[in-house]
Amino acid sequence: FDGDGDRVLMVDRDGSEVDGDELLYILASQRQAEGRLNGGVVGTLMTNLGVELALREIGVEF
């Protein structure tokens, strides 16, 4: 977590960083695949456009 706890960064088993945009896609796509995503997801103005486009490709509203 960052200093005030509003952002998170994770590291995968190979030691590579997984940033917030990647986490948003991973979590949303997994929940979508499991049928547990009720509605779309929300990002910020700083969210990468690629995340929005990738989510829309799999039918997740952004």
Buried (B, 14 or more C-beta within 10 A) or exposed (E): EEEEEEEEEEEEEEEEEBEBBBBBBEEBBEBBEEEEBEEBBEBEEEBBEEBBEBBEEEEBEB
